[in-house]
Amino acid sequence: MESGKIILFEAGYCLHPEVMVVQGGSFRRVKFPAMAALISHPKGNLLWDTGYGTHFFTATSSFPEKLYALTTPVTLDKTLREQLSDPVDWIFISHFHADHIGGLRDFPEVPLYCSRKAYNVARDTKSSRFTKTRMGILPSLLPDDFEQRVIFIETLPKVDLPPFLSPFTQGYLLLDRYYLIELKGHAVGHYGLVVENTFFISDAVWDIRTITQNRYPNPLTRLIMENGNAYDATVKALQQLHKNNPDIALIPTHCSRTLQSYCEGNSHG
């Protein structure tokens, strides 16, 4: 794989009313892709999240976890592992919701990067299965040897970010060239990944129009957010970044418009 290349993949999708994620959206259920990206680094290939995997259906086969699948019906035509033709040398986990880690077990022995705070929430034994399901976390999706493979973001070098990422000012340096930026509000330990002029913002927004048109999600979605006020602050910062530097490609995980635009602009899409 050519150094510096980025390939986006759709690893399954769910259906949900559009009106829940963007003001003025339709009441009909629309497709929300679970995107992942393979990023070529000079020393190997970095995977951004894994989307859904077949293990998701096993994990949601009984209650209360089945509520997750019933609320957002999932379709998976091909797993990410089945789509990849290149090796994976590292995996970056933006956060631990099932639509981001559903394919982790398909990549044995690969080193993992994630937030310690996010992992602690996923592994918290004091929370009930119902509470975890409501949070979108299915612990059985985690590989048994996760702790032997993980490198926590908080142990990486903390750096001042370059001016082109303003108003974001601090982050962590990954693989000596990429930046990890905490995007608070959606979930504990939720991070975005900056690769040159592309910012994978994960679930900081569900639809790019929240940034470009100021069309926020339905207020009801705040019930599943970790911190609604922090979410608002993150969106405002992303809006300011887009205004300051519109050439930066912002990639939300579940935005069909973003995926379509990317595919139209890339022959490999």
N, C-alpha and C positions, 0 to 999 in steps of 0.2 A: 504494500500500500504506500503510495506516494506521501512523503513527509509533508505535514501541514494540511493534509486533506481531511475533510469532515464529511461523514455520510450519515444522514438521518434515516431512521427506521421507524416503522409503525409496528409495535409489538402488542397487537390486540387493541380493542377499543371498547368503550362502554357507551350506553345510551342514557341520556338525561335531558330533561326539559331545558331548552336554551335559555329561557327567561330566568332561570336560577343563577346563571353565571354572567349575564350581561343585561343591563337595562335595555328594555325595548325588544328583547329577544322573543322568539316564538314560544308558544306553550307546547309545541310538539317536541317529542324526544329527538334529539340530534346526536350525531356521532362525535365522541370525544376520543381522539387517538391517544394511546399511551406511547409516547415517543422515547426513543433512545438514540444515542449518537456514538459512532466510532470515530475517534480522533487520533490521527497519526502523529506521534511524537518521534523525534529522532532515535529514541532508544526502544520504541515499542508502540503499542496501541492502547489507548485509554478508552474505556467504555463509560459513557454517562448514563447511569441507570440501566434497567433491564426490561421495563415494561411488565406486562403480564407474562405468566408462564403456565404450563399445565398444572403445576403444583397449586396454583390459585384455586382451581376447581376442587381439589382434594381438601384444601384448607377451609373451604366454605361449604363443605358437604353436610355439615350438621349445625344445629343452633348452639349459640347465638351467631356464630360466624356466617351462617347462611343469610342473615339479614343484609350483610354487605353485598352479596351477589344479587339479592332480590331488589335492593334499592338502586343499584347501578348494574343492570344486566351486561355481562361481558361476552364479547365474541373474540376468539383467538384462532385465526386461520393458520398462521405459522409463528412459532416462537422465534425470539431473537436469535437463539442458538442455531435454529434451522436456516435463518437468513444470512448468517455471517459466513463469509468465505475466508476471512483473515483471522489470525490469532488475536487473543485478548490478553494483554499483559498486566493491566490494572483495571479496577472498576471503581468509579466514584459514585457513591450513593448520596443523592441530594437530601433524602429523608426516608423514613421507614414506612410510608404508606404502601399498601399492597400493590398498587399499580406502578410502583417504581422498583420494587424488589422481587416481583413475582417470578423472575427468571434467574435469581441468584444461584439456586441449586444446580442450574445447568452449566455453571462455570466453576468446577472444583479446582482448588489449589490456587486460584487467581488472587493476588493481594487486593485488599479492599480498603478504600478510604471513606470515612464517614465522621460525623460529629459524635464525640463522646456523649454529649447531652442527649442527642437523639437516640443513641444506642441504649443509654440507661433507661429511657422511657419505654423503649421496645421490650427490654428485658425485665422491667419492673414486675416482680412477683406479687406485689401487694394489690395491683389493679386486677379487677375481675375480667373474665373473658368478655363479658358484655361491654365493659368500659373500654377495653382494647378495641373491640369491634367498632364501637361508636367513634373511636379515634382513627379508624382506618388502618389499624395495625394487626397483622396476623403473625404472631411470633413463630409459628411453624414454618414460615417461608424462609427463615434464617438457616443457613447451613450449620450443621452440628459443630464444625470446627471454626466458626466465625471468629472467635476470640484469638485463635492462633494465626489468623490471616490479616486481622484488621490493623490499620494504622490510623490513629485518630487525628482529625484535622487540627485539633488544639495543640498537637505536638509538632506541627509543621512551623516553619519560620513565619512569624507575624511581620507584615511589611506595610509601609505606606503605599497606597495605590497611586499609579500615575495620574496626572491631571485629566486625561481623556475620560476617566471613569467618574469624575465629579458629578454629583455630590457625595458619592461613596469615597471614603478616605482611607479605610484600613481593611486588610484582608489577610489571607494566608497564601504562601507561595507553594504551589504544587508542581513537582517534577521540574523545578528550576525555571519554569516559564509561564505557567498558568496561574490565574488568581482565583481563590475561593472567597466568596463574599457572603456573609450571613444575611439572609433575607427574612427578617422576623415577621411573625404574625400567623402564618399558615400552620406551622407546626414547630415544635421544639427542635432546635438544631437544624433548621432548614437552610441549605446553602445553594448558592448559584455558582456557576463555573464560567470564567472568562478565558476564552481561547482566542488570542489576537483580537480580531474585531467582532467576535461573536460572543454573546452573553447568554448562556443557558440559564434561564431564570426559574426553571422548574415550575412550582405551583404558586409563585408570587402573584401571578394572575392566571386565570383559566382561559381567558380570551384576550388577544392582543389589543382589542378595542378598548379595554379598560385603560390601557396606557395611551393609545393614540387618539381616542375619542372621549376619554374620561367617563366611560360607561361602566359603572361599578356592578359587582354581583348583587343579587337580591339580598336584602338585609338578613333574611333567614339563614344565609350561609354562614353568618357570624357565629351561629350556634355550634358549628363544627370547626371553627378556627381556634387556634391556641390563644390568640390575643387580637381582637378586632382592631384596637387602636394602633397596635404595632403594625398590623397588616396595612392600615391606611397610610401610615408613615412610610412603609416600604413602597407602596404604589406611588406616592407623591415623589419619592426619590427616583424611582424608575421613570416617571413622567419627566422629571427635570433632566435626567440623563439623556432621555430621548430628545428633549428639546435642545440640550447642549451639543449633542453629538448624534444626529439622526442617522449617521452612517453605521453606527453599531447595530448589528443584527441581534434583536432580542428574540429568544426562542422559548416560549412557554411550552410546557410538556404536552398540554392537551388541546392546543388551538389548531383546528382543522385549517383555518385560513393561513396560518404560518406554515404548516406542512405543505399545503398546496403551492404556496408562493415559493417555498424552497425547492420543491420538485420541479416547478416550471423553470426555475433559474439554473438548474443543475441537470446535466444529461444523465447522471447516475441516479437521480432522485427516484 
